[in-house]
């Protein structure tokens, strides 16, 4: 049985990003062996004119974070998307396996060690955290990185 990977991302808010940026990442994750749970595809088919829609979407996303095996969080931006950061925080608190993707060249930190706020790395190992941090789509398939080892363990 394939491991489930929650794909925390802000790309579903933009038609262009959803069409151009999201598919290559999803395809790379599936190709390496993950069952990808993409929240916009799974939980956002709601009528936003209906009262309570936002609560229902948030609860569905939270349930997916609770039930997935791990989370692959796209942490581009300065700062990264706040929804992704909340999902990542939930996953860290739930002791999920965490993988980070950032192909944004800007630094977003006051730490010399980490490229983002140090709390984002609380769910990664102190030594070897770089194995859980991806800076390109091509790296997703690398057998030298943590995602590949986790999926094929």
N, C-alpha and C positions, 0 to 999 in steps of 0.2 A: 504494500500500500504506500502510495506517495505521501510525503509530508506536505502539510498545508502551509502556505506562506502568505500572510496578509501583506498586501502591497500598499503601504501607506504612501499616499501621494496627493498633490494638489492639482494634478493635470485634468481632472474631470470638470473643473470649473471653466475651462476654455475649450471650445470646440477644436481649435487648431492644435493646442497641446494634446488634447485627447486623441486626435487623429494622427499626429506626427510623432510625439514624444513617448507616449505610453505604449503603443504596440511593440516597438523594438525591445523594450525592457521586459514586457510580459512574455514575448516570444523567447527571449534569452533565458528567462527563469523556467519556462516550461521545457525548453530544450535541455536544460541541465537536470531536469527531473522533478521539479516542484509542481504541486497543484496550487495555482495562483488564485487567491481570493482578492479581487480588485473591488474595493468598496463602492465605487461609482456604478459599476456594472451590477453588483449584487444588491445594493440597498438604496439606491437613489431613484428608482422608478416610482416616484411619488408625485402627487399633485400638490405643488407648492401653494396653491390657492386654498388648500384644505387646512383648517386649523390643526395644529399639533404635528404637522409634517416634520419639522426640524427635530422634535423630540424623538419621533419614531426612527428617523435616520440615525441620529446619534446613538440610540439604544441598539439598533441593528449593527452598527459599526463596532460598538463596545462588545457586543456578544461575539462578533467575529474575532476580535482581538483576544477575548477570553478563550475561544475554542480553537484557534489556529495553533500550529506547532511552533511557528516562528514568525518574525516580522522583517520585511525588507522595506526600509523607510527611505524615501527620496528626500534628502535634506538639503536641496538647493535653496538658494536665496540668502539674503542677509538682512534680517534673520530668516531661517527656514519657516515654512508655513506653520501657523500655530496649531491647526488641526492635526497635522502630521506629528508635531511635537507632543501633543496630548496623547495621541495613539501610541507613540513611542514610550512616553512616560508610563502609560498603563501596561504596556508590554514588559517594561523593565520591572515594574512592581509585581507583575504576575510571573516573573522569572522565565519569560519566553526567550528563545534564542533570537538575538538581534543582529541584523545586518544593515549597514548604512551605505547609501549611494549618494555621492556628491561629485558631479562633474563641473560644478561651479568653481572657477579658479579663485574667487575672492575668499579671503580669510574672514571668519566671523567668530573671533575669539579674543580673549585676553591671555590665553595660555600659549606658551611656546611649544608645548607638546602636541596639543590637539588643534585641528583646523576649525572646530566648532566649540560652542559652550561646553565646558568640562562635564556638565551633568548629562549631556547626551551620551557620554561614554561610560556612564555608570553601569550599564548593562553588558559591557564588553570586558574581556579579560584585561588586567593591568598590563601584562606583557603579551605582545602579539596581537594587540587590538587591530593593527593594520590589516590582518588577515580577514577581518570582518568589515572592512571599509573599502568600498569600490569607487573608483574614479572614472570608469569607462564601462560601456556595455560589454566590450570584449572580455573584460576581467571576470564577468559573471560565470563564464564557462571554465575558468582556470582551475585545474585540479590542485594547484598550490594554494588556493584560497579556501577560507572556512566554509563557505556555502556549499561548494562541491563536496567537501569531506562530510559535512553534516547530512546532506541529502543521500549520500552513498554509504553511510555508516551502517 
